[in-house]
Amino acid sequence: MLRSLVVALLALTLLPAAALADGDPASDVLLGENVFYPYSPPTSPALQKQLNAETAAAKQAHFPLKVALIGAPVDLGVIPSLFGKPQKYADFLDQEISFQTKQPLLVVMAAGYGVQGVDAKTKAAAAALAKPAGTKSNDLARAAIIAVPKLAAAAGHPLKGEGGGSGGGGDSSRAILVAALAAIAIAAATALVVVRRRFEVRE
């Protein structure tokens, strides 16, 4: 898997910006994972484990909630203009990760929350949540840990127990995958900026 990721990264750095994907890191990560974590500062492993467990428990309760923690504009790839606008970003991200079925989604920013793929009662529960206590990655993760069971309960899928987070091996693989996807997203954004500047110079 690591070899494939390295090959993909090298290939993407050689592609012109026009051939790159939408450059939204969270949409790539959430296709395979339950949570997208901010790039910097890194979320503490303990909080990651707890939030992963909460989302795993939600999935077991038939409420497969995806969570995107957005701590800075860089977490949005080539759409930094949506930073500080959690609901607008949730609307955008929903189009990237929802296909034939409704995908419950929670976006957490310091400015508040955005939700998609949920009913009116669950939206009301999200609107009633207190904003994260701070702007750091850990603050966003703590807010999400509180939010997940409340949204699940509002949706009629209360969580049981402490969730079923994966073991250390799964956490390591997840960290490697997220790091590789982050590098790909940064390379894509850089290539786009370079191409735009070249066009400006030619004009």
SVG drawing of the C-alpha trace seen along z (x, -y; Angstrom):
<svg xmlns="http://www.w3.org/2000/svg" viewBox="-37 -40 44 44">
<polyline fill="none" stroke="black" stroke-width="0.4" points="0.0,0.0 2.8,-2.4 4.5,-1.7 1.3,-2.5 0.8,-5.7 4.3,-6.9 3.8,-6.1 0.5,-8.0 2.2,-11.0 5.0,-11.1 2.6,-10.8 0.4,-13.6 3.3,-16.0 4.0,-15.5 0.5,-16.2 -0.6,-19.6 -3.0,-21.4 -5.8,-21.1 -5.7,-17.3 -5.8,-17.4 -8.9,-16.5 -10.9,-19.1 -8.1,-19.5 -10.4,-19.0 -8.4,-16.9 -11.4,-15.9 -13.4,-14.5 -10.5,-12.1 -10.0,-11.0 -13.6,-10.5 -14.2,-8.1 -12.3,-5.5 -12.2,-6.9 -14.8,-8.2 -12.9,-11.3 -10.7,-13.9 -8.3,-15.6 -6.6,-19.0 -3.0,-19.0 -1.5,-21.2 -1.2,-21.1 -1.8,-17.3 -4.7,-16.1 -3.5,-14.1 -3.6,-10.3 -5.8,-9.9 -8.5,-12.2 -8.2,-10.6 -8.7,-7.2 -11.8,-8.5 -13.4,-10.2 -12.7,-7.2 -14.4,-5.0 -17.4,-7.3 -17.8,-7.3 -17.4,-3.5 -20.1,-3.2 -22.3,-5.5 -21.8,-3.3 -22.7,-0.2 -25.8,-2.0 -26.8,-2.5 -25.8,-6.1 -22.6,-6.1 -21.6,-9.7 -18.6,-11.2 -16.8,-14.0 -14.5,-16.7 -12.5,-18.8 -11.3,-22.0 -8.7,-24.0 -7.3,-26.2 -7.7,-27.3 -5.1,-24.8 -7.4,-21.9 -9.7,-23.0 -7.1,-22.5 -8.0,-24.8 -11.2,-26.1 -9.9,-28.1 -12.7,-30.7 -15.0,-28.4 -13.0,-28.5 -15.2,-29.9 -18.3,-28.8 -19.1,-25.3 -22.5,-24.9 -21.4,-26.0 -18.5,-23.7 -20.8,-20.8 -23.0,-21.5 -19.9,-21.3 -18.4,-18.3 -21.7,-16.4 -21.6,-16.5 -18.1,-15.0 -18.8,-12.0 -22.5,-11.3 -23.5,-9.1 -26.6,-7.0 -27.4,-7.0 -27.7,-9.8 -24.4,-10.3 -24.7,-11.8 -22.0,-14.4 -20.7,-16.7 -18.2,-19.6 -16.6,-21.1 -14.8,-24.5 -14.1,-27.0 -17.0,-29.1 -19.4,-26.2 -21.0,-23.2 -22.3,-22.2 -24.4,-19.1 -25.7,-17.3 -27.6,-14.1 -29.6,-14.3 -33.2,-15.0 -34.7,-18.2 -34.4,-16.9 -30.7,-16.1 -30.1,-19.5 -31.7,-21.2 -29.5,-19.2 -26.4,-20.4 -27.7,-24.0 -28.0,-23.6 -24.3,-22.5 -21.9,-24.9 -19.1,-26.1 -15.7,-24.5 -13.9,-25.9 -10.9,-27.0 -9.4,-27.0 -6.8,-24.2 -7.2,-20.7 -7.7,-19.2 -10.5,-21.7 -12.3,-20.7 -11.9,-17.0 -13.3,-17.4 -16.3,-19.2 -16.8,-16.4 -16.6,-13.8 -19.5,-15.5 -21.4,-16.1 -21.4,-12.6 -23.5,-10.8 -25.9,-13.8 -26.5,-13.8 -26.9,-10.0 -29.5,-10.2 -31.4,-12.9 -31.4,-10.8 -32.9,-7.9 -29.7,-5.8 -28.4,-6.2 -25.0,-4.9 -24.2,-1.9 -21.0,-1.6 -17.9,-3.5 -17.7,-2.6 -15.5,-0.2 -12.4,-2.1 -9.7,-0.2 -6.4,1.1 -3.0,-0.4 -2.2,1.2 -5.3,-0.4 -4.3,-3.8 -0.9,-3.5 -2.2,-2.6 -4.7,-5.5 -2.0,-8.0 0.2,-6.9 -2.8,-7.2 -3.8,-10.6 -0.2,-11.9 0.1,-10.6 -3.2,-12.2 -2.1,-15.5 1.1,-15.5 -0.9,-14.9 -3.3,-17.7 -0.5,-20.1 1.2,-19.2 -2.0,-19.7 -2.6,-23.1 1.0,-24.2 0.8,-23.0 -2.4,-25.0 -0.9,-28.2 2.2,-27.8 0.0,-27.3 -2.1,-30.4 1.0,-32.5 2.3,-31.3 -0.9,-32.4 -0.8,-35.8 2.8,-36.3 1.9,-35.4 -1.0,-37.8"/>
</svg>
